[in-house]
Amino acid sequence: MLISRYRQKCVIGLLRLLVPPHVDNVQAADCIRCKVGQNDPMIEWASVPPDGLINEPNQTSRINVACFMSTPVNDVGIWQVWKGRMSVIY
């Protein structure tokens, strides 16, 4: 488990160095997570970044992401589960 975490930190570190837009995404996510937080009375949010997007109806397709994202919008109970969380859809 410790080795896995170390590898994950190394990969994230390399991404931060080699792919500048990733730094912006991380900073934006940190701002929402740390400054707004999960219990802000005025702002409710959820983040569901896909692992990758393609135009095909398999893997993590745009239609699958759209379906996944629309479910909490249309169902208050599901929204309460996902509100203030950052999860990745695979």
Buried (B, 14 or more C-beta within 10 A) or exposed (E): EEEEEEEEEEEEEEBEEEEEEBEEEEEEEEEBBEEBEEEEEEEBBBBBBBEEEEEEEEEBBEEBBEEBBEEBEEEEEEBEEBBBEBEEEE
